[in-house]
Amino acid sequence: MFDPSSLWDVIVLIGIVAAIAPWFGGYLGRIYMDRPMPGDSILGPIEAGIYRLLGTSPRKSMTAAEYFVALLVVNGMTWGFLYIWFVFQPSLPLDATGAPAMSWTLAFHSASSFTTNTDFTHFTNESQLSLGSLVIAWPLALFVSASTGLAVMAAMIRGFVRRDGTLGNFYVDMVRTISRLLLPLAIVFAVILVLLGVPQTFTNTVTAYPLTGGTQTIYLGPVASFTSISLLGTNGGGFYSANAASPLANPSALSNLFETFVMMLLGFSAPFAFGKIVRRRGEAWPYAGTIYIVFGIALGLFIAYQFATNPALASIPGLGPQLGGYPVGQETRFSLPEGSLFQVVSVYSNVGANNMQIGALQPVSQLVLLFGMFTQSTPGGEGTGFAMLLLFAVLGIFVGGLMVGRTPEYLGKKVKTGQVRWAALALLSHPAAILVPFVVAVVGGFVTVSSGSLPATAHTFTSVLYEFTSESANNGSALTAGGSSTFNDSTPFFNLAGAAVMLFGRFVPIYAMLKVGGMFSQQETLPPGQGTLRTASVTFTVYITLFLVIVTVLLFLPVIAMGPLSQIVGGG
Amino acid sequence: MSGSPRPAPVEATLTVGPAPSPAPPLVRPPRAHSLAGHVRVAAAFIVLMVLVSGVAYPALVTAIADVIDPGSAGGSLIKYPNGTVEGSEYLAQNMSAGKLGPELFWARPSLTDYNTTLGADSPPGPTDPALQALLNETIAYMKLYGNFTVNATLPFWWVAPSASSVDPDLVPEAVLVQVPRVAMNNNLTIGFVQDFVNARIVQPILPDVGVAYVNVLELDIALLEYTGNPAW
């Protein structure tokens, strides 16, 4: 029944990304190097003007601590702008639909969600968000959070090549990320989306009169420009609450493939930006290899299980055979491999957009998606995903060095206990940020289903775990299955706990990344000795891949056991 | 992505020694910003970014969109001959409702009753008994109002709830299974309606890019136009 030839467009798309990633990664890297690059003649004077306006200078290079302070201040102000906008939504511009003010806990959750590049929503866009919130407030976070992630990556990588203890100027990194990367690409991609059928207008609603009577409200707005930066910046927030499953946001198989490409572009190019900045192109391949191996296996598993039939539906009278994949919670216009590619790319890149309903997926498919949020780095969110992969590598090099009795060093810098401590903290913070609130939610009786009592199904546990995992990984995809296992996450508890998890899951690892980069930048670069482990090699690629997978499985086994595993083994 | 282990030590020797520093040596970096300094710089940055991301960017894209593809930009609206908006090419509507229902092809069921204000609802998980109940209910409804025999088998891709709750498309077999009812209620022959549907199947632009499908709303309007139904 499954025809392997239907995979060809999926393979071609991955091939296109693989072919341009080394080149595009080179461009991405040059943005963060103090060297002339294309576009300087036009953008150079504009950027110089902006630096004067802001009152900073590219020559002001910051230590890890100062870089983090600057990052916190900018992100804090973004958060504040969003929070105030959401609370006073009805009194602010562009409120045509009469969306009510958000409660303070919901605004707290939403502002935290958008500022941390998570874009997990506890509301229905169509009825609870004004056009102003969608056009003016939320897009600020779409741009700021994406460029923050890339700035952190750039700063951490600079640690490997600098020797003066500094990591660069945060504001300059932000401005250059936006002027040279996000804004021009977002404009081009948005125009392409319009050509593929996505709306772009300032009209908010149109009332339609269907053939069979009644009325239908058609929600419109600048959907193309919103979707473009949301996917490019791995934010994943949708203009519509159906996200990329909405036919207006993702009208055809072609738009689906294009949106997949937009999500893949930066994540799969990041290793080559690293190779460019540290001036050793060969060092990019182990990371690219790790990403392709883990991502490829995940995609294969996901497609296989979405083609499998659901035994629970075998006895339904009058139900036709399952042709072309499991249709529940899927859209007609995408073929199953294309739909799956979008979904796996989205979750593995911590975009969190969805073109299907994750809650309706087969348990193994849900587990595959969870694994991507556990690693956070294959390829992971904008910038921070690759930085996380570097933390895995730092830890792996340290452990590997100890195992073979060699000096743990990387790119001529010694890996010392200081860096290892922070890398381990960043990796450990992730399961902690999932398990602690999960236990509080379940034991504290905060999980309520439609019937009002604490549910016992494994599927509900999976939903709650998925929620905190998505929030801690700054992913934003949701597994809110309908039916008897639905739990209500729009409560003060889940708003506040979720916001805390997202802020923790964003800024603790970022601090660790900057700290590790800062420690490296304080060291002299040593010539490789006899004991140096060669890292631009197949051996290192395999080692890092295995290290990442094994560490992730060990860290998250308790999490998996409580939700998806019991669902696969025991059903329910 | 061959992590080519290139045995020649050339690359290694190139990268050893006092490694090249990409940045010009910053012996004494300019003084750091104070916290108040950071707040001033960040505030200016946020004001600038609100203007760029919230005003200039969407306005520019809208201006371009209005020129290159006003139809898409406006939501691909479908209008009655008199200019009133009927709906959007991309949003399914409840075709089984009302007096006209029996004469039309029906889209996939909607968990939100095609009410876009409610957003999208997720169908129950695969092992949830609620899923079986939902499918049983849908099949019973379709059979009761859709003129099917008791033992008829309905296509899975027709009765299964979609992701968006407003999926406007159907796979061809889900349309063809409705042909006898539509033909009867419009006083047309089954063979004619079959050909009518087959002529409106959207084929993939390249083999296996997307699937063959029929846009139900466009099909229904074409049918009403053909029969000269006063509803259109």
Interface residues (C-beta under 8 A of the other chain):
Chain A: D3 S5 S6 W8 D9 A18 M33 D34 R35 I50 L53 L54 G55 T56 S57 R59 K60 S61 M62 T63 E66 V69 A70 V73 V74 M77 T78 F81 T124 N125 E126 S127 V135 I136 A137 P139 L140 L142 F143 V144 R158 V161 R162 R163 D164 T166 G168 Y171 M174 V175 I178 L183 A186 I187 A190 V191 V194 L195 L196 G197 V198 P199 Q200 T201 F202 T203 V206 T207 A208 Y209 P210 L211 T212 G213 G214 Q216 T217 I218 Y219 L220 P222 A224 S225 F226 S228 I229 Y240 S241 A242 A245 S246 P247 L248 P251 S252 A253 L254 N256 L257 I277 R279 R280 G282 W285 P286 A288 G289 Y292 N310 A312 L313 I316 P317 G318 L319 G320 P321 Q322 L323 G324 Y326 P327 V328 G329 Q330 E331 T332 R333 F334 S335 E338 N354 N355 M356 Q357 I358 G359 A360 L361 Q362 P363 L411 G412 T457 H459 T480 A481 G482 G483 S484 S485 T525 P527 P528 R534 A536 S537 V538 T539 F540 T541 Q567 G571 G572
Chain B: M1 S2 G3 S4 P5 R6 E11 A12 T15 V16 G17 P18 A19 P20 S21 P22 A23 P24 P25 L26 V27 P29 P30 R31 A32 H33 L35 G37 H38 V39 R40 V41 A42 A43 A44 F45 I46 L48 M49 V50 V52 S53 G54 V55 Y57 P58 L60 V61 T62 I64 A65 I68 D69 S72 A73 G74 G75 S76 L77 Y80 T84 V85 E86 G87 S88 Y90 L91 Q93 N94 M95 S96 A97 G98 L100 G101 L104 R108 L111 Y114 N115 T116 T117 L118 G119 A120 D121 S122 P123 P124 G125 P126 T127 D128 P129 A130 L131 Q132 L134 L135 N136 I139 K143 N151 A152 T153 L154 P155 F156 W157 W158 V159 A160 P161 S162 A163 S164 S165 V166 D167 P168 D169 L170 V171 E173 P204 I205 L206 P207 D208 V209 G210 V211 Y213 D220 I221 L224 A231 W232
